[in-house]
């Protein structure tokens, strides 16, 4: 069952990236990779599936983290963000999805680097408002996003979570700096400095 769901999501992702899914203007799958030689333990290296490993210009590398950036008004079966309002929502709003880091590499800043890279891409697309859905009981994920500058916007209704037979989600929001924001991204607060530093750092940490 797990393998079936993973394969179905892979096909759906390919359709979104290929522009075949209605409602998605742009989709980018952002991957973090490292040289296989940097994975010190053979047992850890073996834990990564063969499809995660590839050769680039003669160097063996492995995908250790990934996320999808979706430029769209809403994601299927998910609560919808409120910003921006009006006609701009169809091109200025985006969502993160399928955020994943290899468990062998947790707690090393890779998740922050992936999220920061997604902000760079969103900024290049002209996105002003970036969202992510998080299970209400997923404390590590909430900590990651809030440390990355995301703030709470709203809860998924309990009935919707029951209907979809899954943990209830919350929706977190991040305002992309420099894209007509009227919030704290005026450069006068500490969160602006932190986000910019993370975004600059992502240029070297994630490819």
N, C-alpha and C positions, 0 to 999 in steps of 0.2 A: 504493500500500500504506500509506504513512504517513497519507494523508488518510483512508483507510478506518479505520485504527486510531484516529485522532483522533475521527472521527465515532462510532465504537462506544463509545469512552470517554465522550463527551459524553452519549450516550443512557443509558449506565450510571449516570453521575452524576445525570442528571435523575431516574432511577428511585430512586436512593438518597435524594436530597433529598426526593422525593415520597413516601417511605415505602413504595415498592413492592418493595424488595429485602429478602428475608428475612435476618434476622441483624443488620440495622442498626437501632438504636433511634432515633438522630438523625444527620443529616448536614448540615453547613453548608459552603457554598462561600463562602470569604472572599476578597474582591477588593480590591485597592489601585488607586485611580484618581487621576488628576491632570487638571487643566484642559488641554485640548489646546494652549492658548496658552502653557503652560509648556514644551512640547516645542520647544526653540529652533530646531532644524534641520528644514527641510521634508523632507529626505531621511529623517531619523529618523522623523518623523511618518508618512511614506508606508510605512515598514516595518511599522507596525502594521496588521493586517488590518481591514477595514471592520467586521467583527463585534465588534471590540474598542472601537469608538467609539460614543458615544451622546450624547444631549442631556438634560441635567437642569436643569429650570427655566430654559431658555434658554441654558445654558452648555454648550458642547461639551467633553466629557471623554473620556478613553481609559483602558481597563483596562491597567495596566502590570505587574500581578502577581496571582497567585491561588494558593490552596491549598484542599484539602478537609479538613475535620475530621470524622472518622467515629467515632461512639460504637458500639462493637461489641467482641465478644470477639476476633475476628481478621479479617484481610483475606484475600480469596481468593488462593491461591498464595503466601502470605507466611508467614514464621515468626511464631509467636505469642508475645506478651509473657507474662512470669511473674507480673506484679503487676496488681491485687491478687489474692491467692489466694482460692479458695472462691467462694461464691455472688455476691460483689460484683463479679466480673469482668464480668458482662453489662451493668452500668450504670456502673461506675466506671473503665472502661478505654476509651481512645480512641487513634486513630492519625491521623497526618497523611499525606496522599497528594496526588499531582499538584501538588507545590510547583513553581511556575514564576515567574520574573521575566524580563521582556523583556531580551534581551541588550544592548539599547541603554542600559539603566539598571542594569547590574551595578555593584557596588562603590559603591553610594550609601546602603547601610543599609536598602534596601527589603525585602530578605529577612528581616532581623532584625525589622523592624516587623510583617511578616506573621505570622511565628512568634509574636511577642509577642501579637498580637491573638488568635491561635488559643488561647493560654493563657488569656486573659480569658474567651473563650467557653466553653472547657472548664471553667473554674472556675465559671461561671454554671450549667453543666449538672450540677455536682457530681462532675466527673471528678477522680480522685485520681492516675491514672497515664497519662501521655501518651507515645506511642511514635512513632517514625519509622524507616522502612527506608531505607538508603543503600547504593548500590553501593560495594563495597569499594575501588574505585579512584577514586571521586569525591571527591578531596581538598577542593575548594572547599565542597561540601555538608557534608562531615564537619566542616570548620572552622566553618561557619555554625552548625550545630546544637550543637556542643560549646561554642562561644562563647555560645550561648543557654542553656546550662545542662544540655544533654543529656549523658548518660554511656553508655558501652558496656554492653550487657547480654549479647548473644551473637551468634554467627555463623550464617549459613545453611549447612547441610551442602553440601559440594561436589557431591554427587550430585543434590541438588535443583536447584541452579543449572544443572547440565548437562542435566538432564531438561527444564527450562523454557527452555533455550537462551538464557541471559542471564548477565550478570556476577553473581558471588556478592554477596549483600547482608549487611550487618550490621544489627543492631537496636539502636537507641539509646533510652534511657528518660529521662523527666523527671518528677519528682514535683511535682504542683501544690501550691503552698504553701497551708496553711490547710485542707487536706482530709484530715485524719487521717493525716498522714505521720509516720513514725518515723525518718526519715533526717536529713539535714543541714538540713531546712527548719524548724529550731527557731529560726532567726534568729541563730544564733551563728557562721555562716560567711559568707565574702564572696560566695559564689555566690548566696545568698539575696538579698542587697542588689542584686546585678546584675540578677537576674531581675525583682525588683519594680520596679526603675527602668525596665527595658525594657517591662514590662507597663503602667506608667503612661504611658510615652512613646507607646505604641501607641494610646492613646485619641485622640491628635491626629494621628497619622501615617497611620492606615489607617481607611477607612470601610467 
